[in-house]
Amino acid sequence: MKNEKQYNYCLDWVKGIACIFVVFLHCEFPGVLGVAVQAISRWCVPFFFMVSGYYCYREMPMQRDERLRKVLHILTITLNAALFYIFFAVFQKWIWGDVSLTVSLKDAIAFVCFNQMVVIVSQMWFLFALLYVYVVFLLIGSTNAYRKHSVHITTLCLILYVILAQGLHVAGVHVPNFVYKNWLIEGLGFFTLGFVIHQYQNRLNFDDRLLWTVIVVFSLLSLVERYLLGRDFGVNVCSFPQAIALFLYAINNPNKGEGAIQRLGKTCSMFVYILHPFVWHSLERVYTAIHVDNSMVALYLMPIFVLGITVILSIACYRIKQRRTLKAK
């Protein structure tokens, strides 16, 4: 199929689209539009887990030193993001006094076991989940058992996800979303799915028209699913084929997508993910201060403003990082 060492523009292009949709996923448009965009956008976080798993596959198992470097890299990013948002929470508490800094034992257990955020903005659960998954991969990623049973692992995790989220909801049982939206079920499940796709990608040459049909059809079905089930589950069942089809399209078309969105995905997607809650919550304060927080026009413009400001800040952060890297050399 494709040379494994070939740079994949398309995968970064889809990452760029995903980080844009993540902003709209969290900072919602008002009304029906917000619900619709949120339902369609649920493939984004699973896709990012899949990208991480995809790049962890090697024909020969990845050496322990390389796996350890990945853990340390994401640990550095996660700790920096956590400290940033702890300071942000303290600042908001000091200025406005409406942010809780109290952490109970129950909160601490939920944070450690299920990545349910306390004090730190809830969107950062993804970073902690990815860190946990990388630690698991450090411990077992090179074992024959993981490689042999990777298909079973991802299948089990995704089945558990559907049962704990939609399945029990339909049966009338409420399960908090952090029980399934965490490092073990969603994180390890989709990470391993990316690993499996790389492992068997020579057999996954699907026609592009078929993949785009799946993407469009299941995007529309995600709206139907949201309408029928009537709540936000974190990931819709229809998000699974969306994410998989987009991923397969990207790995089958590595030379497509070069451009601004691809460069955003390659260089700034992590910055966009980390910074957008800060921009969003800061803009909410500005809206309140200038008394436009009830203006429908202003509320419809907010996600656009958040995206624009976040992208600008992300590019600036990336350039600062580049300069520091060059100076270090």
C-alpha positions, 0 to 999 in steps of 0.5 A: 500500500503506502510507504509507512514513512511517507508524510500524511498531509491528509491525516493532519488536514482531518486533525485541523478540521477536528480541532475546529469542531472541538471548539464548536463542540464545547462553545456551542451555538445557541438553539437547534444549531448548537445541538446539531453541530454538537451532535455532528462533532462527536467524532473529534475526540475519538479521532485524536485518540486514534491518531495517537494509537496509529502512530504508536504501531511499528512492525517491530514493537516500539522500543521502551525508550521511545514509549517512555519519551511519549509518556514524558512528552504528554506528561509535560503537556498535561502538567503545564495545561493543568497548572495553567488552568489551576492558576486561571481558576484561582484568578477567577476566584480572586476576581469574581469569587464564583469559582469553587476551589474545594476538592472532596475525597469523592472528587479526588477519586473520580479524578484519579480513576475516571479523569473527571476534572476538578478545578481544572476545566472539564475539557482537559480530561482528554489530556489526562486520559491520553497520559494514562493510555500512554502509560498503559502502552509503556507497560504492555505496548510491546507485549505479544498479548497486546498486539495479538488481542488488540482487536479484542481490546478495542471491540470490548471497550467500544461495546462497553461504551455503547452499553454504559451510555446509550444501552442503559439509558434506553433501559431507563438506567442513568449512568454518569458519563465519566463512567464510560468517557474516561481513559479506560473505555473511550481512551484505550478503546479508540487508541487501540483502534488506531493501532489496529488500523495501522496494523491492518492498513494494507487490507483497508483499501476502501473506495473514497466514494464509499468512505464519504458516503459513510461520513455523510450518512452517519453525520446525518444519522447522528442528528437522528440519534440525538433527536431520538435519544434526547441527550448528549452522551459524549460520543454518539454510536453514529460517531464511531463510523464517522471517525473510522471512515474519516481516518481510513480516508486520510490514511488512503489519501496521504497526499491530499489536504495540503494547505492552511487547515493541514498546517493548523492540524500539524502544528497547532491542534494541541494548542487549540485544544488546550487554549479554547476553554480559556478563550471561551470562558474569558469571552463569557466574562467580557460578554457579561461585563458589556451586557451582551450575554443575552444578545442572540447575535452576540451568542451566535458570534461567540463560537466564531470569536472563540475559534479565531482568537484561539487559533491566533493564540495557538499560532503564537504559542507554536512560534514561541515554542519553535524559537525556544527549540532553536535556541536550545539547539 
